[in-house]
Amino acid sequence: MKVQINTDKNVEGSDRLESYFSGEIQKSLARFDDKVTRIEVHFGDENSAKSVGVHDKRCLIEARPANMQPIAVTEHADSIEKAFHGALDKIKKVLKTTFDKQKAH
């Protein structure tokens, strides 16, 4: 499973940040490794110029299961880390549900 981290111009993306988030994804989604070809993470700050915004950090995680349509979830929070972990929990649930349904058929 390939992991790609993207940030908008308002979020500083460092190598350390990228390796941390990639590691968390690899660890959390390891059981889907053979079913998902790629995970893309998009970070954004929706109130970039304004000083303080409530829940203005956005994390979108898009999973690309093999031979299926991409699945995407979004989470908003007051920090990049909270948004990431919220989105990671959501994508984990959606992938589990999707693959469980596939097994049932």
MODELLER restraints for C-alpha pairs under 7 A, 6 or more apart:
rsr = mdl.restraints
at = mdl.atoms
rsr.add(forms.Gaussian(group=physical.xy_distance, feature=features.Distance(at['CA:1:A'], at['CA:33:A']), mean=5.59, stdev=0.5))
rsr.add(forms.Gaussian(group=physical.xy_distance, feature=features.Distance(at['CA:1:A'], at['CA:36:A']), mean=6.04, stdev=0.5))
rsr.add(forms.Gaussian(group=physical.xy_distance, feature=features.Distance(at['CA:1:A'], at['CA:37:A']), mean=4.78, stdev=0.5))
rsr.add(forms.Gaussian(group=physical.xy_distance, feature=features.Distance(at['CA:1:A'], at['CA:38:A']), mean=5.14, stdev=0.5))
rsr.add(forms.Gaussian(group=physical.xy_distance, feature=features.Distance(at['CA:2:A'], at['CA:37:A']), mean=6.33, stdev=0.5))
rsr.add(forms.Gaussian(group=physical.xy_distance, feature=features.Distance(at['CA:2:A'], at['CA:38:A']), mean=4.59, stdev=0.5))
rsr.add(forms.Gaussian(group=physical.xy_distance, feature=features.Distance(at['CA:2:A'], at['CA:39:A']), mean=6.18, stdev=0.5))
rsr.add(forms.Gaussian(group=physical.xy_distance, feature=features.Distance(at['CA:3:A'], at['CA:22:A']), mean=6.20, stdev=0.5))
rsr.add(forms.Gaussian(group=physical.xy_distance, feature=features.Distance(at['CA:3:A'], at['CA:38:A']), mean=5.86, stdev=0.5))
rsr.add(forms.Gaussian(group=physical.xy_distance, feature=features.Distance(at['CA:3:A'], at['CA:39:A']), mean=4.83, stdev=0.5))
rsr.add(forms.Gaussian(group=physical.xy_distance, feature=features.Distance(at['CA:3:A'], at['CA:40:A']), mean=5.93, stdev=0.5))
rsr.add(forms.Gaussian(group=physical.xy_distance, feature=features.Distance(at['CA:4:A'], at['CA:39:A']), mean=6.26, stdev=0.5))
rsr.add(forms.Gaussian(group=physical.xy_distance, feature=features.Distance(at['CA:4:A'], at['CA:40:A']), mean=4.78, stdev=0.5))
rsr.add(forms.Gaussian(group=physical.xy_distance, feature=features.Distance(at['CA:4:A'], at['CA:41:A']), mean=6.21, stdev=0.5))
rsr.add(forms.Gaussian(group=physical.xy_distance, feature=features.Distance(at['CA:5:A'], at['CA:18:A']), mean=6.36, stdev=0.5))
rsr.add(forms.Gaussian(group=physical.xy_distance, feature=features.Distance(at['CA:5:A'], at['CA:40:A']), mean=5.97, stdev=0.5))
rsr.add(forms.Gaussian(group=physical.xy_distance, feature=features.Distance(at['CA:5:A'], at['CA:41:A']), mean=4.83, stdev=0.5))
rsr.add(forms.Gaussian(group=physical.xy_distance, feature=features.Distance(at['CA:5:A'], at['CA:42:A']), mean=6.23, stdev=0.5))
rsr.add(forms.Gaussian(group=physical.xy_distance, feature=features.Distance(at['CA:6:A'], at['CA:41:A']), mean=5.90, stdev=0.5))
rsr.add(forms.Gaussian(group=physical.xy_distance, feature=features.Distance(at['CA:6:A'], at['CA:42:A']), mean=4.71, stdev=0.5))
rsr.add(forms.Gaussian(group=physical.xy_distance, feature=features.Distance(at['CA:6:A'], at['CA:43:A']), mean=6.23, stdev=0.5))
rsr.add(forms.Gaussian(group=physical.xy_distance, feature=features.Distance(at['CA:7:A'], at['CA:13:A']), mean=6.21, stdev=0.5))
rsr.add(forms.Gaussian(group=physical.xy_distance, feature=features.Distance(at['CA:7:A'], at['CA:42:A']), mean=5.66, stdev=0.5))
rsr.add(forms.Gaussian(group=physical.xy_distance, feature=features.Distance(at['CA:7:A'], at['CA:43:A']), mean=4.70, stdev=0.5))
rsr.add(forms.Gaussian(group=physical.xy_distance, feature=features.Distance(at['CA:7:A'], at['CA:44:A']), mean=6.05, stdev=0.5))
rsr.add(forms.Gaussian(group=physical.xy_distance, feature=features.Distance(at['CA:8:A'], at['CA:43:A']), mean=6.37, stdev=0.5))
rsr.add(forms.Gaussian(group=physical.xy_distance, feature=features.Distance(at['CA:8:A'], at['CA:44:A']), mean=5.28, stdev=0.5))
rsr.add(forms.Gaussian(group=physical.xy_distance, feature=features.Distance(at['CA:10:A'], at['CA:44:A']), mean=6.76, stdev=0.5))
rsr.add(forms.Gaussian(group=physical.xy_distance, feature=features.Distance(at['CA:10:A'], at['CA:45:A']), mean=5.84, stdev=0.5))
rsr.add(forms.Gaussian(group=physical.xy_distance, feature=features.Distance(at['CA:10:A'], at['CA:48:A']), mean=5.83, stdev=0.5))
rsr.add(forms.Gaussian(group=physical.xy_distance, feature=features.Distance(at['CA:11:A'], at['CA:43:A']), mean=6.99, stdev=0.5))
rsr.add(forms.Gaussian(group=physical.xy_distance, feature=features.Distance(at['CA:11:A'], at['CA:44:A']), mean=6.19, stdev=0.5))
rsr.add(forms.Gaussian(group=physical.xy_distance, feature=features.Distance(at['CA:11:A'], at['CA:45:A']), mean=6.41, stdev=0.5))
rsr.add(forms.Gaussian(group=physical.xy_distance, feature=features.Distance(at['CA:29:A'], at['CA:92:A']), mean=6.77, stdev=0.5))
rsr.add(forms.Gaussian(group=physical.xy_distance, feature=features.Distance(at['CA:35:A'], at['CA:65:A']), mean=5.68, stdev=0.5))
rsr.add(forms.Gaussian(group=physical.xy_distance, feature=features.Distance(at['CA:35:A'], at['CA:66:A']), mean=5.82, stdev=0.5))
rsr.add(forms.Gaussian(group=physical.xy_distance, feature=features.Distance(at['CA:36:A'], at['CA:63:A']), mean=6.78, stdev=0.5))
rsr.add(forms.Gaussian(group=physical.xy_distance, feature=features.Distance(at['CA:36:A'], at['CA:64:A']), mean=5.62, stdev=0.5))
rsr.add(forms.Gaussian(group=physical.xy_distance, feature=features.Distance(at['CA:36:A'], at['CA:65:A']), mean=4.03, stdev=0.5))
rsr.add(forms.Gaussian(group=physical.xy_distance, feature=features.Distance(at['CA:36:A'], at['CA:66:A']), mean=5.64, stdev=0.5))
rsr.add(forms.Gaussian(group=physical.xy_distance, feature=features.Distance(at['CA:37:A'], at['CA:64:A']), mean=5.80, stdev=0.5))
rsr.add(forms.Gaussian(group=physical.xy_distance, feature=features.Distance(at['CA:37:A'], at['CA:65:A']), mean=5.81, stdev=0.5))
rsr.add(forms.Gaussian(group=physical.xy_distance, feature=features.Distance(at['CA:37:A'], at['CA:66:A']), mean=5.90, stdev=0.5))
rsr.add(forms.Gaussian(group=physical.xy_distance, feature=features.Distance(at['CA:38:A'], at['CA:63:A']), mean=6.07, stdev=0.5))
rsr.add(forms.Gaussian(group=physical.xy_distance, feature=features.Distance(at['CA:38:A'], at['CA:64:A']), mean=5.23, stdev=0.5))
rsr.add(forms.Gaussian(group=physical.xy_distance, feature=features.Distance(at['CA:39:A'], at['CA:61:A']), mean=6.98, stdev=0.5))
rsr.add(forms.Gaussian(group=physical.xy_distance, feature=features.Distance(at['CA:39:A'], at['CA:62:A']), mean=5.68, stdev=0.5))
rsr.add(forms.Gaussian(group=physical.xy_distance, feature=features.Distance(at['CA:39:A'], at['CA:63:A']), mean=4.60, stdev=0.5))
rsr.add(forms.Gaussian(group=physical.xy_distance, feature=features.Distance(at['CA:39:A'], at['CA:64:A']), mean=6.26, stdev=0.5))
rsr.add(forms.Gaussian(group=physical.xy_distance, feature=features.Distance(at['CA:40:A'], at['CA:61:A']), mean=5.74, stdev=0.5))
rsr.add(forms.Gaussian(group=physical.xy_distance, feature=features.Distance(at['CA:40:A'], at['CA:62:A']), mean=5.09, stdev=0.5))
rsr.add(forms.Gaussian(group=physical.xy_distance, feature=features.Distance(at['CA:40:A'], at['CA:63:A']), mean=6.54, stdev=0.5))
rsr.add(forms.Gaussian(group=physical.xy_distance, feature=features.Distance(at['CA:41:A'], at['CA:59:A']), mean=6.92, stdev=0.5))
rsr.add(forms.Gaussian(group=physical.xy_distance, feature=features.Distance(at['CA:41:A'], at['CA:60:A']), mean=5.75, stdev=0.5))
rsr.add(forms.Gaussian(group=physical.xy_distance, feature=features.Distance(at['CA:41:A'], at['CA:61:A']), mean=4.55, stdev=0.5))
rsr.add(forms.Gaussian(group=physical.xy_distance, feature=features.Distance(at['CA:41:A'], at['CA:62:A']), mean=6.40, stdev=0.5))
rsr.add(forms.Gaussian(group=physical.xy_distance, feature=features.Distance(at['CA:42:A'], at['CA:59:A']), mean=5.65, stdev=0.5))
rsr.add(forms.Gaussian(group=physical.xy_distance, feature=features.Distance(at['CA:42:A'], at['CA:60:A']), mean=5.05, stdev=0.5))
rsr.add(forms.Gaussian(group=physical.xy_distance, feature=features.Distance(at['CA:42:A'], at['CA:61:A']), mean=6.40, stdev=0.5))
rsr.add(forms.Gaussian(group=physical.xy_distance, feature=features.Distance(at['CA:43:A'], at['CA:58:A']), mean=5.66, stdev=0.5))
rsr.add(forms.Gaussian(group=physical.xy_distance, feature=features.Distance(at['CA:43:A'], at['CA:59:A']), mean=4.70, stdev=0.5))
rsr.add(forms.Gaussian(group=physical.xy_distance, feature=features.Distance(at['CA:43:A'], at['CA:60:A']), mean=6.58, stdev=0.5))
rsr.add(forms.Gaussian(group=physical.xy_distance, feature=features.Distance(at['CA:44:A'], at['CA:57:A']), mean=5.83, stdev=0.5))
rsr.add(forms.Gaussian(group=physical.xy_distance, feature=features.Distance(at['CA:44:A'], at['CA:58:A']), mean=5.00, stdev=0.5))
rsr.add(forms.Gaussian(group=physical.xy_distance, feature=features.Distance(at['CA:44:A'], at['CA:59:A']), mean=6.54, stdev=0.5))
rsr.add(forms.Gaussian(group=physical.xy_distance, feature=features.Distance(at['CA:45:A'], at['CA:56:A']), mean=5.79, stdev=0.5))
rsr.add(forms.Gaussian(group=physical.xy_distance, feature=features.Distance(at['CA:45:A'], at['CA:57:A']), mean=4.63, stdev=0.5))
rsr.add(forms.Gaussian(group=physical.xy_distance, feature=features.Distance(at['CA:45:A'], at['CA:58:A']), mean=6.16, stdev=0.5))
rsr.add(forms.Gaussian(group=physical.xy_distance, feature=features.Distance(at['CA:46:A'], at['CA:56:A']), mean=5.21, stdev=0.5))
rsr.add(forms.Gaussian(group=physical.xy_distance, feature=features.Distance(at['CA:46:A'], at['CA:57:A']), mean=6.28, stdev=0.5))
rsr.add(forms.Gaussian(group=physical.xy_distance, feature=features.Distance(at['CA:47:A'], at['CA:53:A']), mean=6.27, stdev=0.5))
rsr.add(forms.Gaussian(group=physical.xy_distance, feature=features.Distance(at['CA:47:A'], at['CA:56:A']), mean=5.90, stdev=0.5))
rsr.add(forms.Gaussian(group=physical.xy_distance, feature=features.Distance(at['CA:54:A'], at['CA:78:A']), mean=5.64, stdev=0.5))
rsr.add(forms.Gaussian(group=physical.xy_distance, feature=features.Distance(at['CA:55:A'], at['CA:76:A']), mean=5.28, stdev=0.5))
rsr.add(forms.Gaussian(group=physical.xy_distance, feature=features.Distance(at['CA:55:A'], at['CA:77:A']), mean=3.92, stdev=0.5))
rsr.add(forms.Gaussian(group=physical.xy_distance, feature=features.Distance(at['CA:55:A'], at['CA:78:A']), mean=4.22, stdev=0.5))
rsr.add(forms.Gaussian(group=physical.xy_distance, feature=features.Distance(at['CA:56:A'], at['CA:76:A']), mean=6.34, stdev=0.5))
rsr.add(forms.Gaussian(group=physical.xy_distance, feature=features.Distance(at['CA:56:A'], at['CA:77:A']), mean=6.22, stdev=0.5))
rsr.add(forms.Gaussian(group=physical.xy_distance, feature=features.Distance(at['CA:56:A'], at['CA:78:A']), mean=5.97, stdev=0.5))
rsr.add(forms.Gaussian(group=physical.xy_distance, feature=features.Distance(at['CA:57:A'], at['CA:76:A']), mean=5.54, stdev=0.5))
rsr.add(forms.Gaussian(group=physical.xy_distance, feature=features.Distance(at['CA:57:A'], at['CA:77:A']), mean=5.39, stdev=0.5))
rsr.add(forms.Gaussian(group=physical.xy_distance, feature=features.Distance(at['CA:57:A'], at['CA:78:A']), mean=5.72, stdev=0.5))
rsr.add(forms.Gaussian(group=physical.xy_distance, feature=features.Distance(at['CA:57:A'], at['CA:79:A']), mean=5.76, stdev=0.5))
rsr.add(forms.Gaussian(group=physical.xy_distance, feature=features.Distance(at['CA:57:A'], at['CA:80:A']), mean=5.71, stdev=0.5))
rsr.add(forms.Gaussian(group=physical.xy_distance, feature=features.Distance(at['CA:57:A'], at['CA:83:A']), mean=6.64, stdev=0.5))
rsr.add(forms.Gaussian(group=physical.xy_distance, feature=features.Distance(at['CA:58:A'], at['CA:74:A']), mean=6.99, stdev=0.5))
rsr.add(forms.Gaussian(group=physical.xy_distance, feature=features.Distance(at['CA:58:A'], at['CA:75:A']), mean=5.81, stdev=0.5))
rsr.add(forms.Gaussian(group=physical.xy_distance, feature=features.Distance(at['CA:58:A'], at['CA:76:A']), mean=4.59, stdev=0.5))
rsr.add(forms.Gaussian(group=physical.xy_distance, feature=features.Distance(at['CA:58:A'], at['CA:77:A']), mean=6.66, stdev=0.5))
rsr.add(forms.Gaussian(group=physical.xy_distance, feature=features.Distance(at['CA:58:A'], at['CA:80:A']), mean=6.98, stdev=0.5))
rsr.add(forms.Gaussian(group=physical.xy_distance, feature=features.Distance(at['CA:58:A'], at['CA:83:A']), mean=6.02, stdev=0.5))
rsr.add(forms.Gaussian(group=physical.xy_distance, feature=features.Distance(at['CA:59:A'], at['CA:74:A']), mean=5.66, stdev=0.5))
rsr.add(forms.Gaussian(group=physical.xy_distance, feature=features.Distance(at['CA:59:A'], at['CA:75:A']), mean=5.39, stdev=0.5))
rsr.add(forms.Gaussian(group=physical.xy_distance, feature=features.Distance(at['CA:59:A'], at['CA:76:A']), mean=6.53, stdev=0.5))
rsr.add(forms.Gaussian(group=physical.xy_distance, feature=features.Distance(at['CA:59:A'], at['CA:83:A']), mean=5.40, stdev=0.5))
rsr.add(forms.Gaussian(group=physical.xy_distance, feature=features.Distance(at['CA:59:A'], at['CA:84:A']), mean=5.49, stdev=0.5))
rsr.add(forms.Gaussian(group=physical.xy_distance, feature=features.Distance(at['CA:59:A'], at['CA:87:A']), mean=6.45, stdev=0.5))
rsr.add(forms.Gaussian(group=physical.xy_distance, feature=features.Distance(at['CA:60:A'], at['CA:72:A']), mean=6.83, stdev=0.5))
rsr.add(forms.Gaussian(group=physical.xy_distance, feature=features.Distance(at['CA:60:A'], at['CA:73:A']), mean=5.65, stdev=0.5))
rsr.add(forms.Gaussian(group=physical.xy_distance, feature=features.Distance(at['CA:60:A'], at['CA:74:A']), mean=4.31, stdev=0.5))
rsr.add(forms.Gaussian(group=physical.xy_distance, feature=features.Distance(at['CA:60:A'], at['CA:75:A']), mean=6.53, stdev=0.5))
rsr.add(forms.Gaussian(group=physical.xy_distance, feature=features.Distance(at['CA:60:A'], at['CA:87:A']), mean=6.72, stdev=0.5))
rsr.add(forms.Gaussian(group=physical.xy_distance, feature=features.Distance(at['CA:61:A'], at['CA:72:A']), mean=5.59, stdev=0.5))
rsr.add(forms.Gaussian(group=physical.xy_distance, feature=features.Distance(at['CA:61:A'], at['CA:73:A']), mean=5.51, stdev=0.5))
rsr.add(forms.Gaussian(group=physical.xy_distance, feature=features.Distance(at['CA:61:A'], at['CA:74:A']), mean=6.49, stdev=0.5))
rsr.add(forms.Gaussian(group=physical.xy_distance, feature=features.Distance(at['CA:61:A'], at['CA:87:A']), mean=6.45, stdev=0.5))
rsr.add(forms.Gaussian(group=physical.xy_distance, feature=features.Distance(at['CA:62:A'], at['CA:70:A']), mean=6.57, stdev=0.5))
rsr.add(forms.Gaussian(group=physical.xy_distance, feature=features.Distance(at['CA:62:A'], at['CA:71:A']), mean=5.56, stdev=0.5))
rsr.add(forms.Gaussian(group=physical.xy_distance, feature=features.Distance(at['CA:62:A'], at['CA:72:A']), mean=4.18, stdev=0.5))
rsr.add(forms.Gaussian(group=physical.xy_distance, feature=features.Distance(at['CA:62:A'], at['CA:73:A']), mean=6.58, stdev=0.5))
rsr.add(forms.Gaussian(group=physical.xy_distance, feature=features.Distance(at['CA:63:A'], at['CA:70:A']), mean=5.67, stdev=0.5))
rsr.add(forms.Gaussian(group=physical.xy_distance, feature=features.Distance(at['CA:63:A'], at['CA:71:A']), mean=5.18, stdev=0.5))
rsr.add(forms.Gaussian(group=physical.xy_distance, feature=features.Distance(at['CA:63:A'], at['CA:72:A']), mean=6.26, stdev=0.5))
rsr.add(forms.Gaussian(group=physical.xy_distance, feature=features.Distance(at['CA:64:A'], at['CA:70:A']), mean=4.52, stdev=0.5))
rsr.add(forms.Gaussian(group=physical.xy_distance, feature=features.Distance(at['CA:64:A'], at['CA:71:A']), mean=6.44, stdev=0.5))
rsr.add(forms.Gaussian(group=physical.xy_distance, feature=features.Distance(at['CA:73:A'], at['CA:87:A']), mean=6.22, stdev=0.5))
rsr.add(forms.Gaussian(group=physical.xy_distance, feature=features.Distance(at['CA:73:A'], at['CA:90:A']), mean=6.63, stdev=0.5))
rsr.add(forms.Gaussian(group=physical.xy_distance, feature=features.Distance(at['CA:73:A'], at['CA:91:A']), mean=6.17, stdev=0.5))
rsr.add(forms.Gaussian(group=physical.xy_distance, feature=features.Distance(at['CA:74:A'], at['CA:87:A']), mean=5.76, stdev=0.5))
rsr.add(forms.Gaussian(group=physical.xy_distance, feature=features.Distance(at['CA:75:A'], at['CA:83:A']), mean=5.23, stdev=0.5))
rsr.add(forms.Gaussian(group=physical.xy_distance, feature=features.Distance(at['CA:75:A'], at['CA:86:A']), mean=5.92, stdev=0.5))
rsr.add(forms.Gaussian(group=physical.xy_distance, feature=features.Distance(at['CA:75:A'], at['CA:87:A']), mean=5.06, stdev=0.5))
rsr.add(forms.Gaussian(group=physical.xy_distance, feature=features.Distance(at['CA:76:A'], at['CA:83:A']), mean=5.29, stdev=0.5))
rsr.add(forms.Gaussian(group=physical.xy_distance, feature=features.Distance(at['CA:77:A'], at['CA:83:A']), mean=4.86, stdev=0.5))
